[in-house]
C-alpha cells in the first residue's frame, strides 16, 4: 500500500475520533450493550474485521492482542502512538446528553448523521446514522464512563463497517483543503506584497490611527422593537449613534449577525463606526439567533434555525432601512443618508448582506453540491443545503439603497454559486480566516471574491482566524475548545484591530464617498498594521485571476472550478 494510503489511514483515525466524540449524539432510547460486536473494514475486495473486545482489552490493560496487532503493525504504529491511541479511547468528553440528543434530532443534526452514516454504515451497507446515534446516547448517559470513544464502540447494537474507499476520499479532501489553504495563504502574501509595492506611497505613521476610536463621542446603545405586519414578524434592533453629528448627512450601516449569534456581539464594531460619525443598526434575526438555538436545546423547537431565514434575514435589513426612513425627520432631523447604506455581515449575516447587495439564490448549484454523497470539508454546506427546502422561484432581495457590503467569513458558495454572485455589482470587501472550519476560505470566500463581478472588491485573509470571536464564547464552549490540543487560539485583540481599521476605511470610501481614506484601503496599509501571530494580507480585484488559477490547480474533482468574470 502506498505511503499516501498509510497517511490517510492515520489521518482517518484522528478524524473518526473527532467526529465520534465531537458530533455524534443519539435518541433517548434504551439499547442493549453488545461488547462482542465487530467493526468491519471494507476496501473492495478486501474485508477485515476487528472485535470491539480487542479495543476494550487494549484500552483497559495496554495489552495488544494478536487481532489488534495486525492493524497496528500494518500501519507502523510506534509506542508513542499506541499510548496516544489508548488515551484517545478513554478520553471522556463532557457534553450534556439531552441537549446533544435534541441537536442531532434537528434537521442539521440529522444531516450530519446521514453523511457520517455513509462512511460508517451497518454491516451490509445500510446507512449507519441510527446505530451511531443510538450508541452515542447510551455512552453519553453512562454515569460511570460517560462519552468516550471506547464506550461508544461498546454500545454499538450491531456490527458496523467502515467503508474505507469513501473514507479515504473524505480524508483526501481534508488533506487537499489543508494543502490548498496553505498555498493560498502564501499566494495572498505574495500578491499583497506586489500590490503594496505598486500602491501610492503613504506615511501611515503621520496619518490618524483608524484602529482607534474616532473623534465623535458615542451615545449609549438603545433598543427598538419593530413589527413588520406584512410578515407578522416582531424583532429588536439595537441602534448605536454618535452623541454629536458629523457635518452634512449621517451615513448609515446595518450589521447582520451570524447563525446562533446576537446583535449584542457586534456592538463594539458598531461603536467604532459611531465614533467616526455613523449611525449603526443591528437587527436581531429571530429565527436564527442565539435564542433560537437555546430554544432547540431546551426542547421548545426542533430547529437550530428556521429555513425561512434565507428569506426573512434580507427582508429584516430592508425593513430596518424602511423604519429609519420613517423616523428620519422626527428623530434625526432628516440627517440620515438612507440612499447610500452600507451592510456588514458575519457568516450567515454575510449571506444576508450579499443578498441585499444583489446576490441571488442558485438552486441548480445547490442541488449539484448538496446531492453528492461525500462532501468536501465545508461545514457551511449543512446550512446552505437547507435552502433546497424553499419554494423554487426567483428571489430578488436586492435593495437599491444598499451601496456596498462588507462580509466576514460569509456563507456563499453553494447557495449563490457563480451565477448568483455574478449579480453583485456594488463594492464588496470580504474577510476570511485561514483556520476557519465552518466556512473554509479556499471554498467559500475565495470563490466569492472571484465570482463577484465588480472592480471595487477586496479580499483580506487573516492567518489563524477561525470564524468565531473567542472572546465572546460562553464558558462551556471555551472549555470544549481548550480540550482540543491542535487548536491554536488567535489573538482576538489583534484581529479586532484589523476589523476596526478596515471597517472604517471601507465605510468611509464606499459608503460616505470620502476618498481621503483611500490609502487605508490598500495592501500597503494591511502590511503596515499586520502583526504576528496573526498577520493579515489584503488584495484587490486584480488578484482574482491568479487566485482562481491557483485554486483550479489544487482542487479535487468534487470542488467546482473557479472562473474569473474577467476571463469569460
Secondary structure, DSSP 8 states (H G I E B T S, - for coil): --HHHHHHHHHHHHHHHHHHHHH----S------TT-EEEEEETTEEEEEEHHHHHHHHHH----HHHHHHHHHHT--HHHHHHHHHHHH--B---HHHHHHHTTSHHHHHHHHHHHHHEEETTS---HHHHHHHHHHHHH-TTT-B-HHHHHHT-SS-EEEEHHHHHHHHHHHHHHHHHHHHHHHHHHHHHHHHHHHS----GGGS--TTS--SS-B---EEEEEEETTTTEEEEEEEE-BSS--SS-EEEEEEE--TTB-GGGGHHHHHHHHTTT-EEEEE--TTSBHHHHHHHHTTS-S-SS-TTHHHHHHHHHHHHHHHHHHHHHHHHTT-EEEEEEEEEEETHHHHHHHHHTT----HHHHHHHHT-SS--S-TTHHHHGGGGGS-SS------TTEEEEEEES---TTTTHHHHHTT--SEEEEEEETT-SSS-TTTTHHHHHHHS--SSEEEEEETT--SS-GGG--HHHHHHHHT-TT-----HHHHHHHHHHHHHHHIIIIIS--GGGGGGSSHHHHHHH--TTS-EEEEEGGGHHHHHHHHHHH--TTS-----GGG-
